[in-house]
Amino acid sequence: MERTAEIKYYLVVNGVIDRSVSYETAKEVRRAAKNIKAENLSIAVEKFTRDFFEI
């Protein structure tokens, strides 16, 4: 069995996740967040795990 994990970072602007752009690293999303003018800004992290089985 092989397992892979994929992590995506998204900006959350005023309580809404902006899925139009995903970021690969935390550093990238923090840099992008500095350019956003919003009242409420946070970062969402999604982790996907896939398992592969040999048949």
Secondary structure as the mmCIF struct_conf table of DSSP 4:
data_model
#
loop_
_struct_conf.conf_type_id
_struct_conf.id
_struct_conf.beg_label_comp_id
_struct_conf.beg_label_asym_id
_struct_conf.beg_label_seq_id
_struct_conf.end_label_comp_id
_struct_conf.end_label_asym_id
_struct_conf.end_label_seq_id
STRN STRN1 GLU A 2 VAL A 13
TURN_TY1_P TURN_TY1_P1 ASN A 14 GLY A 15
STRN STRN2 VAL A 16 TYR A 23
BEND BEND1 GLU A 24 THR A 25
HELX_RH_AL_P HELX_RH_AL_P1 ALA A 26 ALA A 33
TURN_TY1_P TURN_TY1_P2 LYS A 34 ASN A 35
BEND BEND2 GLU A 39 ASN A 40
STRN STRN3 LEU A 41 PHE A 52
#
